């Protein structure tokens, strides 16, 4: 039953992304081009998503267990460090250049968009590269850089 619920939720999410225009890179780039021919229509989509998310997370944090899972997997830290900032910048630059972010790219790939194949390949490469990078500098590299 768990897998069926996950499939149905993913299908609804994917359909929502398609209907909203989030899987159309041209529409996304038009939304991000605030100094040119700006298309503000995705602002309503994002505003709606943020509004739903705020209430959903507030409700979930009051619960002991998720409705469709065994346990919540909340982040261990709320610290905004260099890795978070750099990751956000890379995400934003990639989104602006390609017009895709991960969810819509996967939906676009399933719909047969060739551009999505390149984006998803680069995304997987980036995820693997991130996993191979150390989370924190080793103590020996910190002492080597000190005078």
C-alpha positions in Angstrom: 0.0 0.0 0.0 2.9 2.3 0.8 4.3 2.1 -2.8 0.8 2.7 -4.3 0.4 5.9 -2.2 3.9 7.1 -3.2 3.1 6.5 -6.9 -0.3 8.3 -6.7 1.3 11.3 -4.8 4.1 11.4 -7.4 1.7 11.2 -10.3 -0.4 14.1 -8.9 2.7 16.1 -8.3 4.0 15.5 -11.8 0.6 16.4 -13.4 0.6 19.6 -11.3 4.1 20.5 -12.6 3.0 19.9 -16.2 -0.3 21.8 -15.9 1.4 24.8 -14.2 4.1 25.1 -16.9 7.0 24.2 -14.7 8.1 21.6 -17.2 8.5 24.1 -20.0 12.0 25.5 -19.9 11.0 28.5 -22.0 8.3 29.5 -19.5 10.6 29.1 -16.6 13.3 31.2 -18.2 10.7 33.8 -19.1 9.7 33.9 -15.4 13.3 34.3 -14.3 14.1 37.1 -16.9 12.9 40.0 -14.7 14.9 42.6 -16.7 13.6 41.4 -20.1 10.3 39.9 -21.3 9.2 38.9 -17.8 6.4 36.3 -17.6 5.0 36.6 -14.0 2.6 33.6 -14.4 4.7 31.2 -12.5 4.7 33.5 -9.5 1.2 32.3 -8.7 2.4 28.7 -8.9 5.2 29.4 -6.5 3.1 31.5 -4.2 0.6 28.7 -4.0 3.3 26.1 -3.4 4.8 28.2 -0.6 1.5 28.8 1.0 0.6 25.1 1.0 4.1 24.2 2.2 4.0 26.6 5.2 0.8 25.1 6.5 1.8 21.5 5.6 5.2 21.7 7.5 3.6 23.4 10.5 1.0 20.6 10.7 3.6 17.9 10.1 5.9 19.3 12.9 3.1 18.8 15.4 2.7 15.1 14.5 4.8 12.3 15.9 4.7 10.1 12.8 3.9 10.9 9.1 0.7 9.6 7.6 2.4 7.4 5.0 5.7 6.5 6.6 7.4 5.3 9.7 9.3 8.4 10.7 10.1 11.9 9.7 13.5 12.7 8.3 14.0 16.3 9.4 17.3 18.0 8.7 19.8 17.6 11.5 20.9 21.2 11.3 19.3 24.6 10.4 22.7 26.2 10.0 23.1 28.2 6.8 26.8 27.6 6.1 29.0 28.0 3.0 27.9 24.6 1.5 24.2 25.7 1.7 25.0 29.0 0.1 27.1 27.5 -2.7 24.6 24.8 -3.3 21.8 27.4 -3.6 23.9 29.4 -6.0 24.6 26.4 -8.2 21.0 25.4 -8.1 19.8 28.9 -9.1 22.4 29.3 -11.9 21.5 25.9 -13.3 17.8 26.7 -13.1 18.3 30.0 -14.9 20.5 28.5 -17.6 18.5 25.4 -18.3 15.0 26.3 -17.2 14.8 23.0 -15.3 15.0 22.1 -11.6 15.0 18.5 -10.5 11.3 17.6 -10.1 10.2 19.2 -13.4 13.3 17.8 -15.2 12.3 14.2 -14.2 8.7 14.8 -15.4 10.0 16.2 -18.6 12.3 13.3 -19.1 9.4 10.9 -18.6 7.5 12.9 -21.2 10.3 12.4 -23.7 11.9 15.9 -23.8 15.4 15.5 -25.1 16.7 18.6 -23.2 15.7 16.9 -19.9 18.0 14.0 -20.7 21.0 16.2 -20.7 19.9 18.1 -17.5 19.1 14.9 -15.6 22.5 13.4 -16.6 24.3 16.5 -15.4 22.2 16.5 -12.2 23.1 12.9 -11.5 26.8 13.7 -12.1 26.5 16.6 -9.7 24.9 14.5 -7.0 27.6 11.9 -7.3 30.3 14.6 -7.2 28.8 16.1 -4.1 28.7 12.7 -2.4 32.4 12.3 -3.1 33.3 15.7 -1.6 34.2 15.7 2.0 31.7 17.5 4.3 34.3 19.2 6.3 38.0 19.9 5.6 40.3 17.4 7.1 42.3 18.6 10.2 45.5 18.1 8.2 44.4 20.5 5.4 43.4 23.2 8.0 46.8 23.1 9.7 48.7 23.2 6.3 47.0 26.5 5.4 47.8 28.2 8.6 51.1 30.3 8.8 
